[in-house]
Amino acid sequence: MVYELDLNDRAFEAIMNQSKRVEIRANTGNYHYDKMKPGELIEFTNSVNRKIVCKVKEINHYDTVEELLMLEGTKYTTSSTNKYQEAVGRIYDLNGYKEAIKKMGVYAIHIQYLYELTDIWNELYKKCKEVLNRRTISDSVEAGGVAAAILTKKGHIYTGVCIDTACSLGFCAERNAIGNMITNGEEEITKLVCIGSHNDNIMMPCGACRELMLQLSDNNKGMQILTNLEDKSIVCLEDLMPKWWK
């Protein structure tokens, strides 16, 4: 599940620069945080509609804000002050929080910043760059000359690099990333970026990779593949596979 939550700009920036790693929430709206689970995603939106995606790492429940701050501290939980009493007052002053906390307590949601959704093509390109590293593994194997990053329907990003062998046992970066995705229980892809080690140029998936992505899910027909980072031009997978056999 992906939770869609609004967030003030100060806290939004603090999460992006990782000076805030715990989000404090009370059950005042549509979500009941006692049902939130580690591994689920939160999509935070700020006042100018920028969006970031974070992974839930841990959820702790407390009866009071005082108890939460006493045990969690203020360093990574608040973005406006590190002073204990001031932090207590500001949390209780949030709309509806005092009443909600009195009834159901308060939650400290430990989060991990993943990426900015509003700049997803650059984020995927950056993820490719992080793993792109052409290298010789043995006298028969080279790897890392091409890197791929895929964004799934559930909002996760998976990466992979190519493996080239002397007797055709290797595979493409896209299929490596797809293997990571399948290992984690997913099969639907929404976006793909692939780059090569030569000037970090944008590359297109080969026919075998296109075929695999189509066979994984009919919904992958509409997935977007980046063709140019500068102008963010894309092509859909189904446009690369006209008159598909299936």
N, C-alpha and C positions, 0 to 999 in steps of 0.2 A: 504493500500500500504506500502511496505517496501522499503525505499530509501537506496541504497548501495553507501556509500561514503568513499573515502580514507581520512586518517588523519595522520598527523605527529606523531611520537612516544611521543613527549612531551605532546601534547594535548590529545592524547589517554590515557596516564597514569593519566593526570589531571582529565579527565572525570571519570575514574574508581575510583579514590579516592575522587571524588565529589568536588574538588576544582575548577573545571570548570563546570558550569551548563548552559552556554549559548554558542552556536556555531554561529559564524559569517560567513555568506555565501553571495556570489553575484552570479548572473545568468551568469556563464561563461561556464558551461558544458551542460550536457544532461537534468539536472533538472531545473525546474522553481519553485523557492521556494515560489512564490506567490500562487501556487496551493497546497502547503503543508497544512495539516490540523492537529489540535490537536488530539491526540489519535493515529496517525500513528506512525510507527516505523522507526528508522534509524539504519542501520547496518554499523558501522564504522570498517574499516580494516587498520591496521598499516603496517609498512614496512616489518615485518616478518610474515605477514598473520594471525595475531591474530585478532579475531573479537569480538566486543561487540555490544550489542543491547540496544538502548535507546528509550524511548517514547517521542514524541513531546508533550509538555505541552502548549506552546504558541508561536506564531510567530508575531514579530513586524517588520514593515517596516520603514526604515528611508531613507531620501534623501542623507545623507552623513554619513561617518564614524564618523565625529566629533559630529554630532547630536546623533548618536547611543551611543557613549561612554559617552556623557554628560548625557544622560537619563538612560542608563543601568549601567554605572559605569565600572570599569575595574576588580573588585575583582573576579567575576565569569565568565567574558567574555574572558579574555586572559590568556594564560598559560605561556607566556614568560616574561611579564613585567606588573607592576601595574602603570607605569608612563604613563600619558595620551598622551603626545605628541609622545613618543616613540611607543606607541600602535597604534596611528593613522598612523604613518609612516610605520610600519611593515605590517599593513593590506593593505594599498595602494600599497605596494611593491609586494604583492602576484601576481602571474602570471595572467594577464588579469583583475585583480580586479579594477584598477583605471578607465579603460575604461567602464567596465560593470556597476560600481557604478554610473558613470556620466550619463549613459543612463537610468538605471532602479533602482538605489538606492541599498540599502544593507539590509540584513535581520538578525535580532537577534532571533535565534531559541532556546527557552528555552527547555531543555531536562532533562529527568530523567533517570539515569543509571539503567538498569534492570538486565542484566546478561552478562557473557562472553560466547559467542556462541562456541568458540573453546574448552571450557571445560564444555560442556553442561551437561554431566552426573553428574559431581560434583556439578554443579549449581542446578540441579533438586534435588539432594540428600540434598543439603543445604536448599533448600526451604521446603523440607519435615521436616527436623530437626527443622525449625523455628516454625512449627505448631504442631509437635508431643508433646503431653502433656497429658498423661493418667490421667483422673480425674473422680471423681464421681459428677454427676450433681444433682441427687436426689436418693431416695432409689430404683428407678426403671430404672435409666438411667446412663450409663457410656459413656465416649467419649474420643477420642484422643489417644487411644492405638495403632492405625495404622494411618499413614499419607501417602498421595499420591500427586504427582506433575505431571502434564501433560504439554507437549509443543505442541501447536497447529500449524497447517500449516501456519497460519498468523503470527507466531512468539511470541505469548503470552504464559505466564505460569500461570496455575491455580492450586490451591492447595485445599485439603480437608482432613478431618479426619473422622474416623469411628464413628458411633453413635450406641451403643448397648443398647437395652431396654429389659424389663422383658417379653414382649409379642410379640417379633419379629416385632416391628415397625421400627427398626433401619435400617441402610444401611451402605455400605462399604465406605472407604475413597475415592476409585476411583470414585464411583458414586456421592459422594459429590463434588469432583473436576469437574466431568463432568457437574453437575448441574450448577456450577459457569461458566463453559465454555458456556453452552447453554444459560444461562441468558445473556451473553455478545455477543450472536449472532453467535457462532461458533459451528462446529460439527466435524471437521477433526483433528485428533490427529496424531502427528508424533513420540512422545516419551513419555514413562511413567516410573516413578520410584515410588515404594511403599516400605515403611519401617515399621517395628514394634517396639514397645517400648522395647522389649527384646533384648538388645545389639544392637539396631538400625539395626537389620538384614534386608536384602533385602527380600521382599516377592513378591509372584506372585498374580495376580488378580484371583478371584474366577470365577467359570463358569458363574454366572449371570452377572458379570462385563464384561467378555469377550463377552458374547452374546450382551449386550447393546452397546458396542463399535463397534461391527460388524454391528449391525442394524442401528447405527447412520449414517454410510457412508461406501460404498464399498471401498473407498480409505483407510479406517482404517485397512484393511487387512495387509498392509505393515508396519504398525506402529511398532516401536521397543520398547521392554520391557527389562529393565536392569535386569540381573540375577546375576551379580557380579561386585561390584564397583571397586575392586582392578585391575582386568584385563579388565574391561569394556565389558565383554561378554554380549550378548543380544540374545533375541529370538523374532521373528516376531509373531504378533498376529495370522496370518493365520496358522502358524505352531502349535499353541495351539488348533486350532479348525479344525482338519481335517474332510473332508466330511461334511461340514456345511450344514444344512438343506435347506438354501435358494438358 
